[in-house]
């Protein structure tokens, strides 16, 4: 609310998969529910929403941040936090949504 009052455009992202969460089906359901709530909130309040989950997880590979051992050199060194390549990819997706808004 303060950002909007200050004339700023709010940009929010969904949550990405995390090491271990994909093993527990109930946690994946919660994550997807949370992401749906974030998307609904953005739509209801005129905020920009960036889907990063689909970048780092999808139906064929729900967790691209982890190989099950906690490392995926492409996007993450620990299965949770983005490495530089993952950060660049996320930034590109965010920038594309922001550019489309302008």
Secondary structure as UniProt FT lines:
FT   HELIX           2..5
FT   TURN            6..7
FT   STRAND          11..13
FT   TURN            19..23
FT   HELIX           25..45
FT   STRAND          48..50
FT   HELIX           53..56
FT   TURN            64..65
FT   TURN            73..75
FT   HELIX           84..101
//
